Amino acid sequence: MPGIGLMKKRLETEKQAIVLAVSGIIKKYNVSQDEIKTLETQYDADAGDWYVALGFADKRAVIRMDSVHATILEINEV
């Protein structure tokens, strides 16, 4: 079984992370994709997590995702 360093990440690009984050917001808050704006993205190389800040309606949320498993770990409203 290869170590994490040898595995290919599923969320390799910022664009892939944004797409996953937007889909999570659409599912959780039942908003249309046109209402969602990308505010900021950041990759934590030590943890292997993507952070994407999105704005929609009158809310803002930060979505943390695991880049190896391509899963949303948490959605926090700000």
Secondary structure, DSSP 8 states (H G I E B T S, - for coil): ---GGGS--S--SHHHHHHHHHHHHHHHH---GGG-EEEEEEEETTTTEEEEEEEETTEEEEEEEETTTTEEEEEEE-
